[in-house]
Amino acid sequence: MSEQAENDPNDGLRERLQKQGEDALGQVAQQLLESPLVHRALAGAFDAREKAAQAQEAAMGALNLPSAADLERLTRRVRSLSQRLEGIEDGVDRLDERLAEISARPSSGIEERLGGIEEALQKLGNEVEALRKKLGAGGSASPPRRAAAKKASPAAAKKASA
């Protein structure tokens, strides 16, 4: 406890000195900012800096070298392109995962259905071929029964279709 009591007066003195120093610096800075001479000097320095930057950019352009602004623009474009590319890569990855899921699933009956359709078509093709042979074996050049049935009476059409 006695150590804290000894430090307290020093801490108070230090804080007062610090506060007085900050106040004095603040007043000096305020007076400098209000001074027209300092104001003109700062304005001149900023103008000179701007002119130097323009001259440097013109010289770099004349030498066909990129300026800092050109490099900054290029850096932003490369970052933008990189982000777009990452988005495309993510999309391709998602698509790849979906295709893997689809190929891993057992078939949903499509192959069986296609096989059944192929069999039915083969059967119909065979029947059409058999009818063609049957009609061709008679050797007559007469039209098929349907065409003849249209010309005949309705009773004959029933007979022909049966």
KEFI-805511 format. One record per atom (N, C-alpha, C): residue number from 1; atom name; residue in one letter; x, y, z. Coordinates in nm, 2 decimals, always signed. Example, Ala and Ser with C-alpha at 12.3 -4.5 7.8 and 13.67 -1.06 7.14 Angstrom:
BEGIN
     i   at   aa        x        y        z
     1    N    A    +1.32    -0.57    +0.78
     1   CA    A    +1.23    -0.45    +0.78
     1    C    A    +1.32    -0.33    +0.78
     2    N    S    +1.28    -0.22    +0.71
     2   CA    S    +1.37    -0.11    +0.71
     2    C    S    +1.29    +0.00    +0.79
This chain:
BEGIN
     i   at   aa        x        y        z
     1    N    M    +0.08    -0.12    +0.00
     1   CA    M    +0.00    +0.00    +0.00
     1    C    M    +0.09    +0.13    +0.00
     2    N    S    +0.20    +0.12    +0.07
     2   CA    S    +0.28    +0.24    +0.08
     2    C    S    +0.34    +0.27    -0.06
     3    N    E    +0.37    +0.17    -0.14
     3   CA    E    +0.42    +0.20    -0.28
     3    C    E    +0.32    +0.27    -0.36
     4    N    Q    +0.19    +0.24    -0.35
     4   CA    Q    +0.09    +0.30    -0.43
     4    C    Q    +0.08    +0.45    -0.38
     5    N    A    +0.09    +0.47    -0.26
     5   CA    A    +0.08    +0.61    -0.20
     5    C    A    +0.20    +0.69    -0.26
     6    N    E    +0.32    +0.63    -0.27
     6   CA    E    +0.43    +0.70    -0.32
     6    C    E    +0.42    +0.73    -0.47
     7    N    N    +0.35    +0.64    -0.55
     7   CA    N    +0.34    +0.66    -0.69
     7    C    N    +0.23    +0.76    -0.73
     8    N    D    +0.13    +0.78    -0.64
     8   CA    D    +0.02    +0.87    -0.67
     8    C    D    +0.06    +1.01    -0.70
     9    N    P    +0.15    +1.07    -0.62
     9   CA    P    +0.19    +1.21    -0.64
     9    C    P    +0.26    +1.22    -0.78
    10    N    N    +0.35    +1.12    -0.81
    10   CA    N    +0.42    +1.12    -0.94
    10    C    N    +0.32    +1.11    -1.05
    11    N    D    +0.22    +1.02    -1.04
    11   CA    D    +0.12    +1.00    -1.15
    11    C    D    +0.04    +1.13    -1.17
    12    N    G    +0.01    +1.20    -1.06
    12   CA    G    -0.07    +1.32    -1.08
    12    C    G    +0.02    +1.43    -1.15
    13    N    L    +0.14    +1.44    -1.11
    13   CA    L    +0.23    +1.54    -1.17
    13    C    L    +0.25    +1.50    -1.32
    14    N    R    +0.27    +1.38    -1.35
    14   CA    R    +0.29    +1.33    -1.49
    14    C    R    +0.16    +1.37    -1.57
    15    N    E    +0.05    +1.34    -1.52
    15   CA    E    -0.08    +1.37    -1.59
    15    C    E    -0.09    +1.52    -1.61
    16    N    R    -0.06    +1.60    -1.51
    16   CA    R    -0.07    +1.75    -1.53
    16    C    R    +0.02    +1.80    -1.63
    17    N    L    +0.15    +1.75    -1.63
    17   CA    L    +0.25    +1.79    -1.73
    17    C    L    +0.21    +1.74    -1.87
    18    N    Q    +0.15    +1.62    -1.88
    18   CA    Q    +0.11    +1.57    -2.01
    18    C    Q    -0.01    +1.66    -2.06
    19    N    K    -0.10    +1.69    -1.98
    19   CA    K    -0.22    +1.77    -2.02
    19    C    K    -0.17    +1.91    -2.06
    20    N    Q    -0.08    +1.97    -1.99
    20   CA    Q    -0.03    +2.10    -2.02
    20    C    Q    +0.05    +2.10    -2.16
    21    N    G    +0.12    +1.99    -2.18
    21   CA    G    +0.20    +1.98    -2.30
    21    C    G    +0.10    +1.96    -2.42
    22    N    E    +0.00    +1.88    -2.40
    22   CA    E    -0.10    +1.86    -2.51
    22    C    E    -0.17    +1.99    -2.54
    23    N    D    -0.21    +2.07    -2.44
    23   CA    D    -0.28    +2.20    -2.46
    23    C    D    -0.18    +2.29    -2.53
    24    N    A    -0.06    +2.30    -2.49
    24   CA    A    +0.04    +2.39    -2.56
    24    C    A    +0.06    +2.35    -2.70
    25    N    L    +0.07    +2.22    -2.73
    25   CA    L    +0.08    +2.18    -2.87
    25    C    L    -0.04    +2.21    -2.95
    26    N    G    -0.16    +2.19    -2.89
    26   CA    G    -0.29    +2.22    -2.96
    26    C    G    -0.29    +2.37    -2.99
    27    N    Q    -0.25    +2.46    -2.90
    27   CA    Q    -0.25    +2.60    -2.93
    27    C    Q    -0.15    +2.64    -3.04
    28    N    V    -0.04    +2.58    -3.04
    28   CA    V    +0.06    +2.61    -3.14
    28    C    V    +0.01    +2.56    -3.28
    29    N    A    -0.05    +2.45    -3.28
    29   CA    A    -0.10    +2.39    -3.41
    29    C    A    -0.22    +2.48    -3.46
    30    N    Q    -0.30    +2.53    -3.36
    30   CA    Q    -0.41    +2.62    -3.40
    30    C    Q    -0.36    +2.75    -3.46
    31    N    Q    -0.26    +2.80    -3.39
    31   CA    Q    -0.20    +2.93    -3.44
    31    C    Q    -0.14    +2.91    -3.58
    32    N    L    -0.07    +2.80    -3.60
    32   CA    L    -0.01    +2.77    -3.73
    32    C    L    -0.11    +2.76    -3.84
    33    N    L    -0.22    +2.69    -3.81
    33   CA    L    -0.33    +2.67    -3.91
    33    C    L    -0.39    +2.81    -3.94
    34    N    E    -0.41    +2.89    -3.84
    34   CA    E    -0.47    +3.02    -3.87
    34    C    E    -0.38    +3.12    -3.94
    35    N    S    -0.25    +3.09    -3.93
    35   CA    S    -0.15    +3.19    -3.99
    35    C    S    -0.17    +3.18    -4.14
    36    N    P    -0.19    +3.30    -4.21
    36   CA    P    -0.20    +3.31    -4.36
    36    C    P    -0.07    +3.26    -4.42
    37    N    L    +0.05    +3.29    -4.36
    37   CA    L    +0.17    +3.25    -4.42
    37    C    L    +0.19    +3.10    -4.43
    38    N    V    +0.15    +3.03    -4.32
    38   CA    V    +0.16    +2.88    -4.32
    38    C    V    +0.05    +2.82    -4.41
    39    N    H    -0.06    +2.89    -4.42
    39   CA    H    -0.17    +2.84    -4.51
    39    C    H    -0.12    +2.85    -4.65
    40    N    R    -0.06    +2.96    -4.69
    40   CA    R    -0.01    +2.97    -4.83
    40    C    R    +0.10    +2.87    -4.85
    41    N    A    +0.19    +2.85    -4.75
    41   CA    A    +0.30    +2.76    -4.77
    41    C    A    +0.24    +2.61    -4.79
    42    N    L    +0.14    +2.57    -4.71
    42   CA    L    +0.08    +2.44    -4.73
    42    C    L    +0.01    +2.43    -4.87
    43    N    A    -0.06    +2.53    -4.91
    43   CA    A    -0.13    +2.53    -5.04
    43    C    A    -0.02    +2.52    -5.15
    44    N    G    +0.09    +2.59    -5.14
    44   CA    G    +0.19    +2.59    -5.24
    44    C    G    +0.26    +2.45    -5.24
    45    N    A    +0.28    +2.39    -5.13
    45   CA    A    +0.34    +2.26    -5.12
    45    C    A    +0.25    +2.15    -5.19
    46    N    F    +0.12    +2.16    -5.16
    46   CA    F    +0.02    +2.07    -5.23
    46    C    F    +0.02    +2.09    -5.38
    47    N    D    +0.02    +2.22    -5.42
    47   CA    D    +0.02    +2.24    -5.56
    47    C    D    +0.15    +2.19    -5.63
    48    N    A    +0.26    +2.21    -5.56
    48   CA    A    +0.39    +2.16    -5.62
    48    C    A    +0.39    +2.01    -5.63
    49    N    R    +0.33    +1.95    -5.52
    49   CA    R    +0.32    +1.80    -5.52
    49    C    R    +0.24    +1.75    -5.64
    50    N    E    +0.12    +1.82    -5.67
    50   CA    E    +0.03    +1.78    -5.77
    50    C    E    +0.10    +1.80    -5.91
    51    N    K    +0.17    +1.91    -5.93
    51   CA    K    +0.24    +1.94    -6.05
    51    C    K    +0.36    +1.83    -6.07
    52    N    A    +0.42    +1.80    -5.97
    52   CA    A    +0.53    +1.70    -5.98
    52    C    A    +0.48    +1.56    -6.02
    53    N    A    +0.36    +1.53    -5.96
    53   CA    A    +0.30    +1.40    -6.00
    53    C    A    +0.26    +1.40    -6.14
    54    N    Q    +0.20    +1.51    -6.19
    54   CA    Q    +0.16    +1.52    -6.33
    54    C    Q    +0.28    +1.51    -6.42
    55    N    A    +0.39    +1.58    -6.38
    55   CA    A    +0.51    +1.58    -6.46
    55    C    A    +0.57    +1.44    -6.47
    56    N    Q    +0.57    +1.37    -6.35
    56   CA    Q    +0.62    +1.23    -6.35
    56    C    Q    +0.53    +1.14    -6.44
    57    N    E    +0.40    +1.16    -6.43
    57   CA    E    +0.31    +1.07    -6.51
    57    C    E    +0.34    +1.10    -6.66
    58    N    A    +0.36    +1.23    -6.70
    58   CA    A    +0.39    +1.26    -6.84
    58    C    A    +0.52    +1.20    -6.88
    59    N    A    +0.62    +1.21    -6.80
    59   CA    A    +0.75    +1.15    -6.83
    59    C    A    +0.74    +1.00    -6.85
    60    N    M    +0.67    +0.94    -6.76
    60   CA    M    +0.65    +0.79    -6.76
    60    C    M    +0.58    +0.75    -6.89
    61    N    G    +0.48    +0.83    -6.93
    61   CA    G    +0.40    +0.81    -7.05
    61    C    G    +0.49    +0.83    -7.17
    62    N    A    +0.58    +0.93    -7.17
    62   CA    A    +0.67    +0.95    -7.28
    62    C    A    +0.76    +0.83    -7.30
    63    N    L    +0.80    +0.77    -7.19
    63   CA    L    +0.89    +0.66    -7.19
    63    C    L    +0.82    +0.53    -7.21
    64    N    N    +0.69    +0.54    -7.22
    64   CA    N    +0.60    +0.42    -7.24
    64    C    N    +0.61    +0.33    -7.12
    65    N    L    +0.62    +0.38    -7.00
    65   CA    L    +0.62    +0.31    -6.88
    65    C    L    +0.49    +0.33    -6.81
    66    N    P    +0.44    +0.23    -6.74
    66   CA    P    +0.31    +0.25    -6.67
    66    C    P    +0.33    +0.34    -6.54
    67    N    S    +0.23    +0.42    -6.51
    67   CA    S    +0.24    +0.50    -6.39
    67    C    S    +0.18    +0.42    -6.27
    68    N    A    +0.19    +0.47    -6.16
    68   CA    A    +0.13    +0.40    -6.04
    68    C    A    -0.02    +0.39    -6.05
    69    N    A    -0.08    +0.49    -6.11
    69   CA    A    -0.23    +0.48    -6.13
    69    C    A    -0.26    +0.37    -6.23
    70    N    D    -0.18    +0.35    -6.34
    70   CA    D    -0.20    +0.25    -6.43
    70    C    D    -0.18    +0.11    -6.37
    71    N    L    -0.08    +0.10    -6.28
    71   CA    L    -0.06    -0.03    -6.21
    71    C    L    -0.17    -0.06    -6.12
    72    N    E    -0.23    +0.04    -6.05
    72   CA    E    -0.34    +0.03    -5.96
    72    C    E    -0.46    -0.02    -6.03
    73    N    R    -0.49    +0.04    -6.15
    73   CA    R    -0.60    +0.00    -6.23
    73    C    R    -0.59    -0.14    -6.28
    74    N    L    -0.47    -0.18    -6.32
    74   CA    L    -0.44    -0.31    -6.37
    74    C    L    -0.46    -0.41    -6.25
    75    N    T    -0.41    -0.38    -6.13
    75   CA    T    -0.43    -0.46    -6.02
    75    C    T    -0.57    -0.49    -5.98
    76    N    R    -0.66    -0.38    -5.99
    76   CA    R    -0.80    -0.40    -5.96
    76    C    R    -0.86    -0.49    -6.07
    77    N    R    -0.83    -0.47    -6.19
    77   CA    R    -0.88    -0.56    -6.30
    77    C    R    -0.84    -0.70    -6.28
    78    N    V    -0.72    -0.72    -6.24
    78   CA    V    -0.67    -0.86    -6.22
    78    C    V    -0.75    -0.92    -6.10
    79    N    R    -0.77    -0.85    -6.00
    79   CA    R    -0.85    -0.90    -5.88
    79    C    R    -0.99    -0.93    -5.92
    80    N    S    -1.05    -0.84    -6.00
    80   CA    S    -1.19    -0.86    -6.05
    80    C    S    -1.19    -0.99    -6.13
    81    N    L    -1.10    -1.00    -6.22
    81   CA    L    -1.09    -1.12    -6.31
    81    C    L    -1.07    -1.25    -6.22
    82    N    S    -0.99    -1.24    -6.12
    82   CA    S    -0.96    -1.35    -6.03
    82    C    S    -1.09    -1.39    -5.96
    83    N    Q    -1.17    -1.29    -5.91
    83   CA    Q    -1.29    -1.33    -5.85
    83    C    Q    -1.39    -1.39    -5.94
    84    N    R    -1.40    -1.34    -6.06
    84   CA    R    -1.49    -1.40    -6.16
    84    C    R    -1.45    -1.54    -6.19
    85    N    L    -1.32    -1.57    -6.21
    85   CA    L    -1.26    -1.70    -6.23
    85    C    L    -1.30    -1.80    -6.12
    86    N    E    -1.28    -1.75    -6.00
    86   CA    E    -1.32    -1.83    -5.88
    86    C    E    -1.47    -1.87    -5.88
    87    N    G    -1.55    -1.77    -5.92
    87   CA    G    -1.69    -1.80    -5.94
    87    C    G    -1.72    -1.91    -6.04
    88    N    I    -1.65    -1.90    -6.15
    88   CA    I    -1.67    -2.00    -6.26
    88    C    I    -1.62    -2.13    -6.21
    89    N    E    -1.50    -2.14    -6.14
    89   CA    E    -1.45    -2.26    -6.09
    89    C    E    -1.55    -2.33    -5.99
    90    N    D    -1.61    -2.24    -5.91
    90   CA    D    -1.71    -2.30    -5.81
    90    C    D    -1.83    -2.35    -5.89
    91    N    G    -1.88    -2.29    -5.99
    91   CA    G    -1.99    -2.34    -6.07
    91    C    G    -1.95    -2.47    -6.14
    92    N    V    -1.83    -2.48    -6.19
    92   CA    V    -1.79    -2.60    -6.26
    92    C    V    -1.78    -2.72    -6.16
    93    N    D    -1.73    -2.68    -6.04
    93   CA    D    -1.73    -2.79    -5.93
    93    C    D    -1.87    -2.84    -5.89
    94    N    R    -1.96    -2.74    -5.88
    94   CA    R    -2.10    -2.78    -5.85
    94    C    R    -2.16    -2.87    -5.96
    95    N    L    -2.13    -2.83    -6.09
    95   CA    L    -2.18    -2.91    -6.20
    95    C    L    -2.12    -3.05    -6.20
    96    N    D    -1.99    -3.06    -6.17
    96   CA    D    -1.92    -3.18    -6.16
    96    C    D    -1.98    -3.27    -6.06
    97    N    E    -2.01    -3.21    -5.94
    97   CA    E    -2.07    -3.29    -5.83
    97    C    E    -2.21    -3.34    -5.87
    98    N    R    -2.29    -3.26    -5.94
    98   CA    R    -2.42    -3.30    -5.98
    98    C    R    -2.41    -3.42    -6.08
    99    N    L    -2.32    -3.40    -6.18
    99   CA    L    -2.30    -3.51    -6.28
    99    C    L    -2.26    -3.64    -6.21
   100    N    A    -2.17    -3.63    -6.11
   100   CA    A    -2.13    -3.75    -6.04
   100    C    A    -2.24    -3.81    -5.96
   101    N    E    -2.33    -3.73    -5.90
   101   CA    E    -2.45    -3.78    -5.84
   101    C    E    -2.54    -3.85    -5.94
   102    N    I    -2.56    -3.79    -6.05
   102   CA    I    -2.65    -3.85    -6.15
   102    C    I    -2.60    -3.98    -6.20
   103    N    S    -2.47    -3.99    -6.23
   103   CA    S    -2.41    -4.11    -6.28
   103    C    S    -2.40    -4.22    -6.17
   104    N    A    -2.40    -4.18    -6.04
   104   CA    A    -2.39    -4.28    -5.94
   104    C    A    -2.53    -4.34    -5.91
   105    N    R    -2.63    -4.27    -5.94
   105   CA    R    -2.77    -4.32    -5.91
   105    C    R    -2.80    -4.44    -6.00
   106    N    P    -2.87    -4.54    -5.95
   106   CA    P    -2.92    -4.65    -6.04
   106    C    P    -3.01    -4.59    -6.14
   107    N    S    -3.02    -4.66    -6.25
   107   CA    S    -3.10    -4.61    -6.36
   107    C    S    -3.25    -4.61    -6.31
   108    N    S    -3.32    -4.51    -6.36
   108   CA    S    -3.46    -4.49    -6.32
   108    C    S    -3.56    -4.56    -6.41
   109    N    G    -3.52    -4.66    -6.47
   109   CA    G    -3.61    -4.73    -6.56
   109    C    G    -3.61    -4.69    -6.70
   110    N    I    -3.53    -4.59    -6.73
   110   CA    I    -3.53    -4.53    -6.87
   110    C    I    -3.48    -4.64    -6.96
   111    N    E    -3.37    -4.71    -6.92
   111   CA    E    -3.31    -4.81    -7.01
   111    C    E    -3.41    -4.92    -7.03
   112    N    E    -3.48    -4.96    -6.93
   112   CA    E    -3.58    -5.07    -6.95
   112    C    E    -3.69    -5.03    -7.04
   113    N    R    -3.74    -4.90    -7.02
   113   CA    R    -3.84    -4.85    -7.11
   113    C    R    -3.80    -4.84    -7.25
   114    N    L    -3.67    -4.80    -7.27
   114   CA    L    -3.62    -4.79    -7.41
   114    C    L    -3.61    -4.93    -7.47
   115    N    G    -3.57    -5.03    -7.39
   115   CA    G    -3.56    -5.17    -7.44
   115    C    G    -3.70    -5.22    -7.48
   116    N    G    -3.80    -5.19    -7.40
   116   CA    G    -3.94    -5.23    -7.43
   116    C    G    -3.99    -5.17    -7.56
   117    N    I    -3.96    -5.04    -7.57
   117   CA    I    -4.00    -4.97    -7.70
   117    C    I    -3.93    -5.03    -7.82
   118    N    E    -3.80    -5.06    -7.80
   118   CA    E    -3.73    -5.12    -7.91
   118    C    E    -3.79    -5.26    -7.95
   119    N    E    -3.82    -5.34    -7.85
   119   CA    E    -3.89    -5.47    -7.87
   119    C    E    -4.02    -5.45    -7.94
   120    N    A    -4.10    -5.35    -7.90
   120   CA    A    -4.23    -5.33    -7.96
   120    C    A    -4.21    -5.29    -8.11
   121    N    L    -4.12    -5.20    -8.13
   121   CA    L    -4.09    -5.16    -8.27
   121    C    L    -4.04    -5.28    -8.36
   122    N    Q    -3.96    -5.36    -8.30
   122   CA    Q    -3.91    -5.48    -8.37
   122    C    Q    -4.03    -5.57    -8.41
   123    N    K    -4.12    -5.59    -8.31
   123   CA    K    -4.24    -5.67    -8.33
   123    C    K    -4.33    -5.61    -8.44
   124    N    L    -4.35    -5.48    -8.43
   124   CA    L    -4.43    -5.42    -8.54
   124    C    L    -4.37    -5.42    -8.67
   125    N    G    -4.24    -5.41    -8.68
   125   CA    G    -4.16    -5.42    -8.80
   125    C    G    -4.18    -5.56    -8.86
   126    N    N    -4.17    -5.66    -8.78
   126   CA    N    -4.18    -5.80    -8.82
   126    C    N    -4.32    -5.82    -8.88
   127    N    E    -4.43    -5.77    -8.81
   127   CA    E    -4.56    -5.78    -8.85
   127    C    E    -4.58    -5.71    -8.99
   128    N    V    -4.53    -5.59    -9.00
   128   CA    V    -4.54    -5.52    -9.13
   128    C    V    -4.47    -5.60    -9.24
   129    N    E    -4.36    -5.65    -9.21
   129   CA    E    -4.29    -5.73    -9.31
   129    C    E    -4.37    -5.85    -9.35
   130    N    A    -4.43    -5.92    -9.25
   130   CA    A    -4.51    -6.04    -9.28
   130    C    A    -4.63    -6.00    -9.37
   131    N    L    -4.69    -5.89    -9.34
   131   CA    L    -4.80    -5.84    -9.42
   131    C    L    -4.76    -5.81    -9.56
   132    N    R    -4.65    -5.75    -9.57
   132   CA    R    -4.59    -5.71    -9.70
   132    C    R    -4.57    -5.84    -9.79
   133    N    K    -4.51    -5.94    -9.72
   133   CA    K    -4.48    -6.06    -9.79
   133    C    K    -4.61    -6.13    -9.83
   134    N    K    -4.71    -6.13    -9.74
   134   CA    K    -4.84    -6.19    -9.77
   134    C    K    -4.91    -6.12    -9.89
   135    N    L    -4.90    -5.99    -9.89
   135   CA    L    -4.96    -5.92   -10.00
   135    C    L    -4.88    -5.93   -10.13
   136    N    G    -4.76    -5.94   -10.12
   136   CA    G    -4.67    -5.96   -10.23
   136    C    G    -4.68    -6.10   -10.29
   137    N    A    -4.71    -6.20   -10.21
   137   CA    A    -4.71    -6.34   -10.25
   137    C    A    -4.83    -6.37   -10.33
   138    N    G    -4.94    -6.29   -10.32
   138   CA    G    -5.06    -6.31   -10.40
   138    C    G    -5.03    -6.28   -10.55
   139    N    G    -4.94    -6.20   -10.57
   139   CA    G    -4.90    -6.16   -10.71
   139    C    G    -4.99    -6.07   -10.78
   140    N    S    -5.10    -6.03   -10.71
   140   CA    S    -5.19    -5.94   -10.78
   140    C    S    -5.14    -5.79   -10.76
   141    N    A    -5.18    -5.72   -10.86
   141   CA    A    -5.14    -5.58   -10.86
   141    C    A    -5.25    -5.49   -10.81
   142    N    S    -5.35    -5.56   -10.75
   142   CA    S    -5.47    -5.48   -10.70
   142    C    S    -5.43    -5.41   -10.57
   143    N    P    -5.50    -5.30   -10.54
   143   CA    P    -5.47    -5.22   -10.43
   143    C    P    -5.50    -5.30   -10.30
   144    N    P    -5.44    -5.26   -10.19
   144   CA    P    -5.47    -5.33   -10.06
   144    C    P    -5.62    -5.33   -10.03
   145    N    R    -5.66    -5.41    -9.94
   145   CA    R    -5.80    -5.43    -9.91
   145    C    R    -5.87    -5.30    -9.86
   146    N    R    -5.80    -5.22    -9.79
   146   CA    R    -5.86    -5.10    -9.74
   146    C    R    -5.91    -5.01    -9.85
   147    N    A    -5.82    -4.99    -9.95
   147   CA    A    -5.86    -4.90   -10.06
   147    C    A    -5.98    -4.96   -10.14
   148    N    A    -5.98    -5.10   -10.15
   148   CA    A    -6.10    -5.16   -10.22
   148    C    A    -6.22    -5.15   -10.13
   149    N    A    -6.20    -5.16   -10.00
   149   CA    A    -6.32    -5.15    -9.91
   149    C    A    -6.38    -5.02    -9.91
   150    N    K    -6.31    -4.91    -9.94
   150   CA    K    -6.36    -4.78    -9.94
   150    C    K    -6.46    -4.77   -10.06
   151    N    K    -6.42    -4.83   -10.17
   151   CA    K    -6.51    -4.83   -10.29
   151    C    K    -6.63    -4.91   -10.28
   152    N    A    -6.62    -5.02   -10.20
   152   CA    A    -6.73    -5.11   -10.19
   152    C    A    -6.83    -5.06   -10.08
   153    N    S    -6.93    -5.14   -10.06
   153   CA    S    -7.04    -5.11    -9.97
   153    C    S    -6.99    -5.12    -9.82
   154    N    P    -7.06    -5.06    -9.73
   154   CA    P    -7.02    -5.07    -9.59
   154    C    P    -7.01    -5.21    -9.54
   155    N    A    -7.10    -5.29    -9.59
   155   CA    A    -7.10    -5.43    -9.54
   155    C    A    -6.97    -5.50    -9.59
   156    N    A    -6.93    -5.47    -9.72
   156   CA    A    -6.81    -5.53    -9.77
   156    C    A    -6.69    -5.48    -9.70
   157    N    A    -6.69    -5.36    -9.65
   157   CA    A    -6.58    -5.30    -9.58
   157    C    A    -6.57    -5.37    -9.44
   158    N    K    -6.68    -5.41    -9.38
   158   CA    K    -6.67    -5.48    -9.25
   158    C    K    -6.61    -5.62    -9.28
   159    N    K    -6.65    -5.68    -9.39
   159   CA    K    -6.60    -5.81    -9.42
   159    C    K    -6.45    -5.81    -9.45
   160    N    A    -6.41    -5.71    -9.52
   160   CA    A    -6.27    -5.69    -9.56
   160    C    A    -6.18    -5.67    -9.44
   161    N    S    -6.23    -5.59    -9.34
   161   CA    S    -6.15    -5.56    -9.22
   161    C    S    -6.14    -5.67    -9.13
   162    N    A    -6.24    -5.76    -9.13
   162   CA    A    -6.24    -5.88    -9.04
   162    C    A    -6.15    -5.98    -9.10
